[in-house]
Amino acid sequence: METVTGVVEGFATIIAVISLGWILARVGLFDVGAQHMLSKLAFFVASPALMLTVLSEADVSTVFSANLVATVASVVVVVLVYALLARFVFRQGLADTVVGALSSSYVNAGNLGLPIAAYVLGDAALVAPALLLQMLLMQPLALTILDTAVAEQRLRWTQVASRPFRNPLTLGSIIGVLLSVTSTPLPRVVHDPLELVGGMAVPGMLIAYGISLRLGPRPGTGDRPRLLWTIVTLKMVVQPLVAYGVARYALGLEGSELLAVTVIAALPTAQNIFVIASRYGRATILSRDAIFASTLLSVPAVALIAALLA
């Protein structure tokens, strides 16, 4: 009973803030322009500040664990399967494929994974491998590919290599990691304003998402429902199954470690994928609907996994 309560509490917080965005759009206080403004604020300002402060205080060494191997395996399998389907079945371009791959594999390890790890798994640190993997590798790589894909002209290799250092999200993450590995604390006069601004990231993303649910097409009514449900199946079925299989049969994990790997893989698509899609103008509705569907399905999925493996 405590496990189910923890799952519900973790999801309830997110749903409440998304509902606030929906209500603000419903009563006419926020429009599509406000949604774009919030998305830009989250992408260019708040999220980089959040990444810098969180990573500067994180123990980056915790990412190197057996849990990481299973997490990486589940991500690689899902991304490869989606890339093949996008290329040969759905005929997507590079930028749309990147957003679709992120929607299929990038879990909500931050604002949902942390409370779920605390309530369900009993240790918030268990989400660290997935969280740091995504912030340090997946996100910078995806943003670099997107920057290259949407460029108006072909970029030289030097321009491609320098892209991560010109993207605010990646730059904030890199600075945060450097501060962590060198054990360099930020002065309070710098840290506190950054922490305050970073606090806008998650609610800004969620409110923008709620506005999109009210003002955009109804979830599930996009022009490619088969593509949407392919993404949701990869996210909610394939990813946790691969994570479980690798963790149990290849790595021999049991008990709380096996539960942690499987539960984290079954978390829904992260809301910041919608912000990234909005920033680049690619697969915006698709990413929004993938987040919506996977979030709804993740509640019973996480509760079932916890009940079976706890």
N, C-alpha and C positions, 0 to 999 in steps of 0.2 A: 504493500500500500504506500509506503514511504517513497519507493522508487517511482511509482506512477505519479504521485504528488509532485515530486521533483521535476519530472518531465513536463507536466502541465504548467508548473510555475515558470519554468524556463521559457516555454513558448508563449505564455500569457503576456509576459512583458513586451515581447516583440509585437504581438498582435495588437496590444493596446496602443502602441505608438503608431503603427501603420493605420489603425482605425482613426487616430487623431488626424492624420493626413487626409484620409478619405472624408472625414467630417468637415475639415477646413475647406476642402474643394467643394463639398456638397452645399455648404452655406454661402459660397461665393467669395470667401476671403482670399483664397489662393486659386490661381489659374495655371495654365500650362507654362506661362512665363515664370511663375514662381517655382514650379517644379524644376525647370531648367536652371534657375538661379541656385536653388538648393543643391542640385546635382553638381554644379560647377564649384560651389562653395565647399562641398564635401570632397570633391576630387582634387582641387588645386590648393586648398588651404587647410581644412580641418583634418582630413585623412593623413596628409604628410606630417602634420604636427603630432597626430596620434601615433603614427608609426615610429616617429623619432623618440617620443617619450616612453612608449611601451618597450621598444627594443633596447633602449639605453639602460633600462632597469631589468631586462630579462637575462636569465642565465642561458646564453646561446648554446652552451655545451649540452643542455638537456635535449637538444634536437637529435643528437647522435645516440640512438638507442635501437633495440630490436623492433620497437613499435614503429620507428621510422621506416624500416625496411618494408614492413607490411603496408604502411600508408603509401609509400612511393610506388610499390607494386600495383596497388589498386588504382592509383592515379594514372600510371603509365598505361595499364590495360584499357581503362576507360577512354583516355585521350586517343590512343591508337585506334580503337574500334570506331570512335566517333569520327576521327579524321578520314578513315577509309570509307565510312558511310557518307560523309559529307562530300567526298571527292567523287565516288562512283555511283551513289544512289541519289543524293539530294542536290548534287552539282552546285555546291556553295563556293563562293569566292573565299580568299584567304582570310580576310577580316571577319566575315560571318562565321567561318569555321573556327577561328580562335574564340569568339564569343560563345559559340555553341559548345566547344570543348570545355571552356571554363564553367559553363552552366551545368555540364555533365559531371564535373569532377571537383570543383572548388567548394569545399564545405564551409558552412557558417561556423567557423571555429572560434570567432571572436565573441560577438555579443550574444550568441546562443551557445556555442561550444563551452565557454567558460562556466556559465551557470549550470549547464547540463553535467559537465565534468564534476563540478562541486556537489551538486545535489544527488546525481545518479551514481557517479563513480567514486565519490568521496574524496577526490583530490583534483583540484583545478589544474595542477601542473601536468596532468596526463594529456591535456590537449596541446601542450607546448610543441611536440614534434610536428603535428599537422599545422599548427598556427605559424610556426617559424618557417617551415617548408614553403608554405604558400606566400608568406611575405618576402622571404629572402630569395626564392627561386622562381616559383610559378608566376607570381605577379610581375616582377621585373621582365622576365622573358616574354610573357604575353604582351605587355605594354610595348616592348621593343618591336615585336612582330607587327602589332597594330600600327605603331608609328610608321613603320616601313610600308605596310600595306596601303595605308591611306595617303601616303606622300604623293604629291602631284607629279613628281618625276622620279626616275630611278635614283636611288641613293648610292653614293660610294661607300665602300666598306668602312672607311673612317667615320662617315656620318652615322652608319648603323651602329658601330661600336660605341659612339659617343651618346647615342640616344638615351640609354639608361641614366646617364648623368645629367640629362636635361629634363627628365620626367619628374615632377615633384614628388609623386608617391615613392618612386624608386629611390630618389635622392634622400628623402626623409628616412627610408629604411636603411640605406647604406650608412648614413651618419649615425643612426641609432645603434647599429651593429658595431661600428668603430668605437663608439663611446663605451659599449658593453665590454668588448674584448680587451680594451685598454684600461678598464675600470676607472674611467674618467667621469666623475659626476658633473652634471650641469649645475651652474650657479642658480640659486633660487630665483634670481631676477630674470633668468632666461627660462628655467624649467616651468615656473608657475604660469606665465602667460601661454607658453606652448601647451601645457596641460589643459588650461582653460579653453583654448581654441580647439584642441583635439577633442574635447568633450562634446563638441558640436557634430562630430563626424557621424556617429551611429544614429542619433535622433534625426539628423539632417537627411541621411540616406533613407531611413524608414518613413519619414514624413513625405519625402519626394516620391517614394514608392507608393504610399497610400494615395497621393494625389493622382498618380498615373492610373491606379486601379479605378478611380472615380471618373476621370476625364478621358481616359483612353478606351479602346475596345474592351469589352468584357473578357476576362480571362478565359482562354480556351477557344476564343472565336477568331483567332488569327488565321492567316491564309494557308498555313502548313501544319495542321493538327498532327499529322503522322510524324513530322520532325519533332514537334513538342513532346509527344509521348515516347519517342525514341530517347530523347534526352532524359526524361523523367525515369524511364526504365533503367538506363545506364546509371543514373545517380542513385536511385533508391533500391535497386535490386542487384545490379552487377557490381558496383563499387563495394558495398558491404560484404557481398559473398566472396569476392576476390580477397578483400582484407582478411576476412575470417579464415579462408582456406590457406592463405600464405602464413598467417600468424600461427594457426594450429598445426598444420601438417608440414610446413617447411621450416618454421622457427621453433615449434614445440611450445608455444606460449599457452598458458592456462590461466584460469581464475580471473583476477581483476585485470591483468594485462590483456588477455584475450577479449574480455568484455570491453575494455577501453578502446582497443583498435576497431572493433566492430561497430560500437555505438558511434564513434566519431566519424567513421566512414558513412554511416547512415544519416548524418545530419543533412539538412536541406542545402540547396544552393545559396551561397552568401549574397546578401543584398548589394554588396559593392559591385557585383557583376553587372547589375542594372545601371549603376552609376558609370561604370566603364563603358558599357554599351551606349549609354546616352552621350558620353563624352565623344565617342568616335562615330556616332550616328549609324551603328551597325547592329542589326538583330535586337533592337530595343524591346519590342513587344514580345519577341520570343524569349528573351532572358527574363523579362518581367513575369511571363506566364510560367516559365520553368521554376522560378522562385516561389510563386504562389502555389503551384501544384505540389512541388516537393516539400514545402513547408507543411501543407495539410497532411500529406502522406507520412511525413516524418514523425508526427506525434504517435500514431499507433505503431510505426516501425520501431522507433527507439524503445517504446514501452514493451513491445514484444521481445526484442533482443535482450533487454535488461531482465525481463522475467525468465527467459530461457537460460541465460548465461550467468546471471547473478548468483 
